[in-house]
Amino acid sequence: MSARSWLTASAFTVAAVTLAGCAQLAPEPTDAAVAESAHWSYDGENGPASWGAVDSSFAACAAGTKQSPIDLPLTVPVTSTSIDLAVQDVDGDVFDTGHAVEVETDGEGETLTFAGDEYSLQQMHAHVPSEHTVAGRPAAAELHLVHTDVAGNLLVLGILVSEGEASEALVPFIEAATHVADKDQVALDVAAVLPASLENYEYSGSLTTPPCTEGVQWVVMSTTITMSAEQIRTLEDVHSDNARPTQPLGGRTVVGGTGEVFQIAG
Protein backbone atom coordinates (compact mmCIF):
# COMPACT_ATOMS: atom_id res chain seq x y z
CA MET A 1 0.00 0.00 0.00
CA SER A 2 1.43 3.35 -0.97
CA ALA A 3 2.60 5.62 1.81
CA ARG A 4 2.23 9.00 0.21
CA SER A 5 2.68 11.80 2.74
CA TRP A 6 -0.94 12.94 2.96
CA LEU A 7 -2.15 9.37 3.34
CA THR A 8 -0.14 8.34 6.37
CA ALA A 9 -0.46 11.76 7.96
CA SER A 10 -4.21 11.43 7.95
CA ALA A 11 -4.07 8.11 9.75
CA PHE A 12 -2.74 9.90 12.80
CA THR A 13 -3.73 13.52 12.26
CA VAL A 14 -7.46 13.05 12.28
CA ALA A 15 -8.71 15.85 10.06
CA ALA A 16 -5.62 17.91 9.36
CA VAL A 17 -5.89 16.85 5.74
CA THR A 18 -8.85 15.37 3.89
CA LEU A 19 -6.67 12.90 2.00
CA ALA A 20 -7.68 14.66 -1.17
CA GLY A 21 -4.27 16.28 -1.45
CA CYS A 22 -5.36 19.67 -0.09
CA ALA A 23 -2.43 21.96 0.57
CA GLN A 24 -1.93 23.06 4.17
CA LEU A 25 -0.10 26.14 5.41
CA ALA A 26 3.12 25.35 7.29
CA PRO A 27 2.27 21.71 8.04
CA GLU A 28 3.90 19.98 10.95
CA PRO A 29 6.52 17.35 10.02
CA THR A 30 5.12 13.81 9.88
CA ASP A 31 6.48 10.30 9.56
CA ALA A 32 5.27 10.31 5.98
CA ALA A 33 7.07 13.57 5.20
CA VAL A 34 10.26 11.81 6.18
CA ALA A 35 9.21 8.85 4.05
CA GLU A 36 9.01 11.19 1.06
CA SER A 37 12.52 12.56 1.59
CA ALA A 38 14.28 9.32 2.55
CA HIS A 39 15.03 7.18 -0.47
CA TRP A 40 13.67 3.67 -0.47
CA SER A 41 13.09 1.27 -3.31
CA TYR A 42 11.91 -2.22 -4.18
CA ASP A 43 15.40 -3.48 -5.06
CA GLY A 44 19.07 -2.81 -4.38
CA GLU A 45 20.60 -1.64 -1.14
CA ASN A 46 17.49 0.34 -0.14
CA GLY A 47 15.09 -2.50 -0.95
CA PRO A 48 12.52 -4.05 1.42
CA ALA A 49 15.05 -6.00 3.50
CA SER A 50 16.76 -2.70 4.36
CA TRP A 51 13.80 -0.36 4.80
CA GLY A 52 14.13 -0.37 8.57
CA ALA A 53 17.65 1.02 8.27
CA VAL A 54 16.96 3.67 5.62
CA ASP A 55 15.54 6.10 8.19
CA SER A 56 14.79 5.93 11.90
CA SER A 57 11.10 6.60 11.21
CA PHE A 58 10.98 3.35 9.23
CA ALA A 59 11.80 1.21 12.27
CA ALA A 60 8.47 -0.64 12.11
CA CYS A 61 9.47 -2.06 8.72
CA ALA A 62 12.04 -4.20 10.56
CA ALA A 63 10.75 -4.37 14.14
CA GLY A 64 6.99 -4.45 13.59
CA THR A 65 5.10 -7.60 14.53
CA LYS A 66 1.91 -6.92 12.54
CA GLN A 67 3.26 -6.19 9.10
CA SER A 68 1.71 -6.49 5.65
CA PRO A 69 1.41 -8.13 3.19
CA ILE A 70 1.03 -11.73 4.33
CA ASP A 71 0.51 -15.15 2.78
CA LEU A 72 -3.19 -16.02 2.95
CA PRO A 73 -4.58 -19.55 3.33
CA LEU A 74 -5.94 -21.35 0.29
CA THR A 75 -9.29 -21.87 2.02
CA VAL A 76 -11.07 -18.80 3.37
CA PRO A 77 -11.75 -19.20 7.12
CA VAL A 78 -15.35 -19.62 8.21
CA THR A 79 -17.17 -16.34 7.71
CA SER A 80 -17.53 -14.37 10.92
CA THR A 81 -17.96 -10.77 9.72
CA SER A 82 -19.66 -8.83 6.94
CA ILE A 83 -18.93 -5.58 5.14
CA ASP A 84 -21.34 -3.27 3.32
CA LEU A 85 -20.22 -1.30 0.29
CA ALA A 86 -22.28 1.66 -0.87
CA VAL A 87 -20.96 2.63 -4.31
CA GLN A 88 -21.39 4.94 -7.25
CA ASP A 89 -19.01 6.28 -9.88
CA VAL A 90 -15.91 7.89 -8.37
CA ASP A 91 -14.01 10.81 -9.88
CA GLY A 92 -10.32 11.16 -9.20
CA ASP A 93 -6.99 12.58 -10.35
CA VAL A 94 -4.31 10.20 -11.59
CA PHE A 95 -0.69 10.71 -10.61
CA ASP A 96 2.57 8.80 -10.20
CA THR A 97 4.06 8.64 -6.70
CA GLY A 98 7.35 7.25 -7.99
CA HIS A 99 6.42 3.81 -6.67
CA ALA A 100 2.88 3.31 -8.03
CA VAL A 101 0.22 4.99 -10.14
CA GLU A 102 -2.71 6.19 -8.03
CA VAL A 103 -6.18 7.62 -8.46
CA GLU A 104 -6.84 10.17 -5.72
CA THR A 105 -10.53 10.77 -5.02
CA ASP A 106 -12.36 13.50 -3.15
CA GLY A 107 -13.50 11.04 -0.48
CA GLU A 108 -16.95 10.72 -2.01
CA GLY A 109 -18.58 8.06 -4.15
CA GLU A 110 -17.90 4.90 -2.14
CA THR A 111 -18.20 4.05 1.53
CA LEU A 112 -17.41 0.78 3.26
CA THR A 113 -18.93 -0.21 6.59
CA PHE A 114 -16.79 -2.53 8.69
CA ALA A 115 -17.57 -3.54 12.28
CA GLY A 116 -20.12 -0.72 12.47
CA ASP A 117 -17.60 1.93 11.38
CA GLU A 118 -17.91 3.79 8.08
CA TYR A 119 -14.86 4.33 5.88
CA SER A 120 -14.70 6.42 2.71
CA LEU A 121 -12.56 5.70 -0.34
CA GLN A 122 -9.57 8.03 -0.68
CA GLN A 123 -7.38 6.48 -3.36
CA MET A 124 -6.67 3.40 -5.45
CA HIS A 125 -3.34 2.12 -6.72
CA ALA A 126 -1.85 -1.04 -8.23
CA HIS A 127 0.99 -3.43 -7.46
CA VAL A 128 2.48 -5.78 -10.07
CA PRO A 129 2.69 -8.61 -9.10
CA SER A 130 0.38 -8.87 -6.08
CA GLU A 131 1.69 -8.18 -2.60
CA HIS A 132 -0.55 -10.68 -0.81
CA THR A 133 -0.09 -14.30 -1.83
CA VAL A 134 -2.48 -17.23 -1.46
CA ALA A 135 -0.88 -20.52 -0.39
CA GLY A 136 2.45 -19.05 -1.42
CA ARG A 137 1.40 -18.00 -4.92
CA PRO A 138 1.21 -14.35 -5.99
CA ALA A 139 -1.48 -13.07 -8.34
CA ALA A 140 -0.63 -11.18 -11.50
CA ALA A 141 -1.46 -7.87 -9.81
CA GLU A 142 -3.27 -6.37 -6.84
CA LEU A 143 -5.40 -3.27 -6.47
CA HIS A 144 -5.52 -1.43 -3.15
CA LEU A 145 -8.56 0.73 -2.41
CA VAL A 146 -7.51 2.84 0.55
CA HIS A 147 -10.21 4.05 2.95
CA THR A 148 -10.30 6.16 6.11
CA ASP A 149 -12.91 6.78 8.79
CA VAL A 150 -13.59 10.11 10.48
CA ALA A 151 -10.92 9.37 13.09
CA GLY A 152 -8.28 8.81 10.41
CA ASN A 153 -8.08 5.04 10.84
CA LEU A 154 -7.11 3.16 7.70
CA LEU A 155 -8.83 0.24 6.00
CA VAL A 156 -7.50 -1.18 2.74
CA LEU A 157 -9.61 -3.28 0.42
CA GLY A 158 -7.30 -5.53 -1.58
CA ILE A 159 -8.40 -7.02 -4.90
CA LEU A 160 -6.25 -9.73 -6.48
CA VAL A 161 -5.99 -9.78 -10.27
CA SER A 162 -5.66 -12.77 -12.58
CA GLU A 163 -4.75 -12.64 -16.27
CA GLY A 164 -7.83 -13.19 -18.43
CA GLU A 165 -10.50 -11.01 -19.99
CA ALA A 166 -9.85 -7.29 -20.11
CA SER A 167 -11.41 -5.17 -17.39
CA GLU A 168 -13.60 -2.53 -19.00
CA ALA A 169 -14.09 -0.84 -15.63
CA LEU A 170 -10.35 -0.24 -15.25
CA VAL A 171 -9.73 1.08 -18.78
CA PRO A 172 -9.75 4.77 -17.69
CA PHE A 173 -7.20 4.10 -14.94
CA ILE A 174 -4.93 1.96 -17.11
CA GLU A 175 -5.00 4.40 -20.02
CA ALA A 176 -4.24 7.33 -17.72
CA ALA A 177 -1.32 5.40 -16.19
CA THR A 178 0.61 5.76 -19.43
CA HIS A 179 0.48 9.55 -19.48
CA VAL A 180 0.08 10.77 -15.92
CA ALA A 181 1.95 13.96 -16.78
CA ASP A 182 -1.28 15.11 -18.42
CA LYS A 183 -2.89 15.18 -14.94
CA ASP A 184 -5.87 13.25 -16.16
CA GLN A 185 -9.04 13.01 -14.16
CA VAL A 186 -10.84 9.71 -14.51
CA ALA A 187 -14.22 8.30 -13.51
CA LEU A 188 -14.29 4.78 -12.09
CA ASP A 189 -17.29 2.50 -11.76
CA VAL A 190 -16.27 0.99 -8.42
CA ALA A 191 -19.08 -1.57 -8.44
CA ALA A 192 -17.79 -2.91 -11.76
CA VAL A 193 -14.22 -3.12 -10.42
CA LEU A 194 -15.25 -5.39 -7.54
CA PRO A 195 -15.22 -9.19 -7.95
CA ALA A 196 -18.41 -11.16 -8.33
CA SER A 197 -18.17 -12.45 -4.76
CA LEU A 198 -17.28 -10.32 -1.75
CA GLU A 199 -16.04 -13.28 0.29
CA ASN A 200 -12.82 -12.09 1.86
CA TYR A 201 -9.89 -12.50 4.21
CA GLU A 202 -9.58 -10.01 7.08
CA TYR A 203 -6.65 -9.27 9.38
CA SER A 204 -4.84 -6.44 11.16
CA GLY A 205 -1.68 -5.29 9.43
CA SER A 206 0.31 -2.30 8.24
CA LEU A 207 1.20 -0.04 5.38
CA THR A 208 3.20 -2.08 2.87
CA THR A 209 5.57 0.80 2.17
CA PRO A 210 7.72 2.88 4.56
CA PRO A 211 7.11 3.85 7.30
CA CYS A 212 5.21 0.51 7.52
CA THR A 213 2.86 1.95 10.15
CA GLU A 214 0.74 -0.70 11.87
CA GLY A 215 -2.93 -0.56 12.85
CA VAL A 216 -4.24 -0.89 9.28
CA GLN A 217 -7.33 -3.06 8.79
CA TRP A 218 -7.03 -5.28 5.72
CA VAL A 219 -9.92 -6.80 3.77
CA VAL A 220 -8.60 -8.88 0.85
CA MET A 221 -11.08 -10.31 -1.64
CA SER A 222 -10.74 -14.07 -2.12
CA THR A 223 -12.24 -13.99 -5.62
CA THR A 224 -9.97 -12.45 -8.25
CA ILE A 225 -10.93 -10.06 -10.99
CA THR A 226 -9.35 -10.30 -14.43
CA MET A 227 -7.30 -7.97 -16.55
CA SER A 228 -5.91 -8.73 -19.98
CA ALA A 229 -2.23 -9.49 -20.46
CA GLU A 230 -1.91 -6.14 -22.23
CA GLN A 231 -3.51 -4.24 -19.34
CA ILE A 232 -1.24 -5.93 -16.82
CA ARG A 233 1.78 -5.25 -19.01
CA THR A 234 0.81 -1.56 -19.24
CA LEU A 235 0.88 -1.23 -15.45
CA GLU A 236 4.07 -3.29 -15.29
CA ASP A 237 5.76 -1.00 -17.81
CA VAL A 238 5.02 1.97 -15.54
CA HIS A 239 6.13 0.27 -12.29
CA SER A 240 7.28 -3.34 -12.26
CA ASP A 241 7.95 -5.51 -9.22
CA ASN A 242 6.57 -2.89 -6.82
CA ALA A 243 5.49 -5.51 -4.31
CA ARG A 244 6.83 -5.93 -0.79
CA PRO A 245 7.57 -9.57 0.13
CA THR A 246 5.14 -11.26 2.50
CA GLN A 247 5.73 -10.82 6.22
CA PRO A 248 5.39 -13.25 9.16
CA LEU A 249 1.85 -13.73 10.43
CA GLY A 250 3.08 -14.10 14.01
CA GLY A 251 0.29 -14.35 16.55
CA ARG A 252 -2.34 -12.82 14.31
CA THR A 253 -5.46 -14.58 13.10
CA VAL A 254 -6.89 -14.31 9.60
CA VAL A 255 -10.69 -14.44 9.66
CA GLY A 256 -13.22 -14.89 6.90
CA GLY A 257 -15.80 -12.35 5.86
CA THR A 258 -18.45 -11.66 3.30
CA GLY A 259 -20.15 -8.54 2.03
CA GLU A 260 -22.90 -6.86 0.07
CA VAL A 261 -22.88 -4.04 -2.49
CA PHE A 262 -25.47 -1.27 -2.54
CA GLN A 263 -25.61 0.92 -5.65
CA ILE A 264 -26.08 4.61 -4.88
CA ALA A 265 -28.07 6.67 -7.35
CA GLY A 266 -25.82 9.21 -9.05
ABEGO torsion letter per residue (X at the ends): XBABAAAAAAAABAAABAGAGBBBBGBBBBAAAAAAABBBBABEAABAAAAAAABAAAAAAAABABBOBBBBBABBBBBABBBBBBBBBBBBBBBBAGABBBBBBAGBGBBBBBGGBBBBBABBBBBOBBABBBGGBBBABBBBBBBBBAAGBBBBBBBBBBBEBBBAAAAAAAAAAABAAAGBBBBBBAAAABBABABBBBBBBBBABOAGBBGBBBBBBABBBBBBAAAAAAAAAABBGBBBBBBBAEABBBBBBBBBBBBBBX
